[in-house]
Amino acid sequence: MNNTIPPLSAFSPYLSFTREEWAHLRDDAPLPLTEAEIKNLQGINERLSIEEVNTIYLPLCRLLNLYATASQKLHQTTNVFLNKQEKKVPYIIGVAGSVAVGKSTTSRIIQALLSRWDNHPKVELVTTDGFLYPNRILESKGLLQRKGFPESYNIRRLMKFLYNVKAGNPNVEVPVYSHLAYDILPDACQTIQQPDILIVEGINILQTGKQTDEASGPQIFVSDFLDFSVYVDASEQDLLSWYLKRFEILRETAFQNPASYFHRYASLSKEEALQFARGIWRDINGMNLRENILPTKYRSTLILEKAADHSVEKIQLRKI
């Protein structure tokens, strides 16, 4: 009788990979992006290399392609069973993580790579920023200083959007958020027209909200509409460092625009700006990370763990 106790990793719901192990899973998937295209996709204060795309994002997108293709085949099988042709619905991928972790870059790279596959060429991307309440509503509720916290989002509208997308409805509209104005643009919208794949990026997509008693009926969460989810992870120390660097760059660039909501901070000295940014992290972003974002990490399908230089050093994939 074997009495050997298995290692704790044997009980984990995730399979763990190093960069080298993950890179081998790329197989023969080609890199369809040029160095110039990759540079255009990276965010502020990020240096995304071809090597990083080859090592991390090509294997990930090969996996996503296999998952999406399997979903399409399952749809076809269901049509055979029902003996009728139901319309195909989009495969929805969620990308979550903290402010400044690089969610937007991850989402754009995934979109660019997946759109090169023949069986799902139409890949759309939306961010949950568009579902923030307008500033006038946040001000009336006393929530302007808690922008990004769960209560600052119109979750009902976000859920309705996802429901309509999953129902296969055409021309589903998304509100547009302007980082320049720091507000929802009242006369603008993004229209989603039955894509093959939809990527939804946001800090709140894996959150479950407050639990209620059974009398209130079953609860539905944003994550219930996701077919696959990615959590981009990093230490809070690195996140703060990246946030401060990004704030410093924006102070010298976008904040100089008189139309910018943050134009008032453009004249601050470097030391004053960093002190102000640290206060925002302490009172808003860091608190939101610890209370609402980080606890959702293990609800994701895949976790990308970043090092201080923004490169992904470890990957965890949920076991099926």
N, C-alpha and C positions, 0 to 999 in steps of 0.2 A: 504493500500500500504506500502510495506516494504522499508524504505529509508536508511536502515543500509548499510554503506559502507564496503565491504569485505576487509579483511586484505591484505596487499601488497603481502603476500606469495601466495594468491589465484591466482595472475597473473603471478607467476613464471612458467617458462617452466619445472621446476624440482620438483620432490617430494623429501623431505628431511627426513632423518632417523638418529636417534641416534644409537650408537653401540648396545644398548639393543634392539631397535626396529628392526634393521637389522638382528641381531642374530636369532630372532624368525623366520625369513624367510628361515633359513637353512632347515626347515622341518625335514625330517628323513634322509637327505643325510649323508652317513657315511664318516668318515675321513679315507682315504686310505693311509695316510702317517704316518710314524713313526717319533718320535722326532729326531732321527739321520738323517733321510731324510730331514726333515725341516731345520735342522742346515746346511746341505750341500747346501741348496738352497738359504740361506740368503747371503746378500752382506757384504762388509767390513763395520765395525762399525754399524751393525744392529743386533738386538736381536729379532728374530722372534720366538714367542712362539706358542705352540699348541693352546693355548687359542685364540691367534690372528687369526690363521688359521681357527679355528672353528667359531669364531665370525664374521669375515670379509670375508675371501676368500671362505669358503664353500658356504655361501649364494650367493656370486657373481657367483661362478662357477655353482651353481644350476640354476641361472638365465641364464647364458650363454648356459648351456646345453638345457634349454627350448627354447631359441632363435634359437640355431643351429638346434635343432630337428624340430622346426617350419619351418625353411628354407629348410630342407630336404624334409618335407612334401609338401611344396610349389613347390619344384622342381618336385616331383612325380606328383603333380596335373597338372603342366605345361606339363609334358610328356603325360599325359592322353589326355589333350586338343590337343596337337600337333600330337597325335597318332604315336609317335616315341620315341625312347629312347635316349635322349640327355645325355651326360656324366655329372655326378655331379661335381660341382666346389667347391673349398674350401670355408669355412666360414672364413672371415678374421676379426681378432680382432686387433685393434691398442691400444698401451699403450704409452701415452705421459706424459710429465712433465719435470721439470728442471733437470739439472745436480745435482747429489747427492741426489735426492728425493727418490730413491729406485725403479725406473722403472724396472731395471733388475730383482730384487728380486720378484716384483709383477708379472712380465712376467713368470718367472720360476715356481712360485707357481701355477699360472693359468695353465701353460702347464702341470705340474705334476698332478694336480687335474683333469683337463678335459680329459687327456689321460686314466683315469681309467673308464670313461663311455663307455659302450659297443657299443653305436651307433656312436662314433667318437674316436676310439682308437689312430688314427695317428694324433698327434698334433705337428707341427713344429714351431720353433721360429727363427726369424731373427731380426737383429738390423740394423738400417739405418746407423750405423757407416761404414758398408761395402760400402756405396755409397758416402762416402766422396771422394773428389778428392785426388789422391796421393800427398804427400808433394811436389814433384818436380813441379807439376802443380800449387799447392797453392803458392809455392815460386815464380813461374814465373808470377802469377797474383797478387802478393803482398797480398795474403790472409792467409798466414800461421798463423798470429796473430789473425785471425778471424775464426779459425777452430771451427765449430759448428754453425756459422751463416748461414742463408739460402743459401748465395752465395757460400759456401764452399762445397756444395753437388752437385753431378751429378744427379739432379732431373729427367732429361730425362731418365737416365738409371734405376732409381728407378721406375719410372712410367712404363717403358717397362717391368720390372720384374713383377710388380703387374698385368699388362695387361695379360702377359703370364700365370700367376698363375690363374687369374680369367677366362681365356679362357680354362682352364683345360689342358694346355700343360704339358707333362711330362718332368722331368729332367731340371728344370729351375735353372740356376746357379746364385749364389750370391757372389760378391767379399768378401774377408775376411779381416777384420781390426784387427791389433795387437796393443793392448794397451802397450805392452812391447816395440815394435818398434815405436809406435806412428805413424803408417803408414799402408797403404794398402799392403798386402803381394802379390807380383806380380804373384806368381806361385801357389796360393791357391784359392780354391773356395768351397762354400757350395752348395750342390745340393738339391733342393726341388722337391720331387717326389709325386705330387698329394696327399697332405695330406687332411684329413677330415677338419681340422682346421689349420689355419696359424695365428700365433701371430707376429705382426710387432711392434717392440719397437723402439722409437726414439723421440728426442725432436722436430722434424720438421714435424711429420706426419699430424698435423692438420692445418698447415700453408697454406695460400692461395696465397702467393706471391703478386707481384704487379699487380694491375688491369690495363687492357688495354682497348682501345676503341673498340666499336662493330665491327669495320672494320677488326679487327684481328681475328675474329671468336670466338666461345665459348671456354672457358678455362676449363681444366680438372685438378683437384687437387688430391694429394695422398689420401685425405680423401674420395674421390668419390669411391674408391675401398674398403673402410672399411664397414663391416656390423655392427660393434659395436666398440665403442672407449671408453677407460678409461683414464682419466686425473688424475695423482697422484699429489696432491697439498700440499703445506706447506708454512708457512711464510718465507719471504726471510731471516729473522734473523736465523731461524732454519736451513734453507738450507746452509747458510754461515757457521754456527757452524758445521754441518755435513761434509761439504766440507773440512774445516780446519782439522777436526779430521781424515778424510780419508787420506788427504795429509800427515799428521803426521805419520800415520800407514804405508803408502806406502814408506815414506822416510826411515823407519826402516826396510822395507822388500823388496818389489819389486825393489825399486830404488837402492838397494845395488848390484843388478845384473849388471855386466859391459855391458851386452847387452841392458840394458834399455835405452831408449831415455833420461830419466830423471836421469840417473846415476850421472850426473854432480852436482845434488842437494843433493845427499846422504851425502855429507860431510858438509852440512850446519848445523849450530847449530839449536836447536829447535826454537829459537826466529827468526833467519834469515829465516828459512823455512816457518814459519807462516807469516812473513812479505811478503815473495815472493808469497805465496798462496793467501793472501789477495789482492795483486796486480792483480793476475790472475782473481780473482772473480770480482774485481772492473772494470777492463778493458775489460773482455771477458764474463765470465759466468753470472755475475749479469746484465750487459748491455743486453746480449742476452735474458735473462729471461724477463726483463721488456719490451724490444722492440718487441720480436718475439714469445716467448713461452707463457707467461702468457695471452696475448690477445686471445689465441686460446682456453682457458679453457672451455668457454661456447659453444664451437662447439662440445664438447664431449657428448657421451651418458650417461656416469656415471663419477662422480667426487668423489675421495677418499681424504678426507681432513685429514692430519696427524697432530698429536701433537708433542711436542718437543722430546718425547721418541720414535718416529717413529710409534707409534700405531695410527690406524685410529680412529678418534673421531666423524666424521660425513660423511654421504654418501648422495649424490644427484643423483637421477636417472631421466633422461629426460622423460617427459610424452609422451606417444605415441599419 
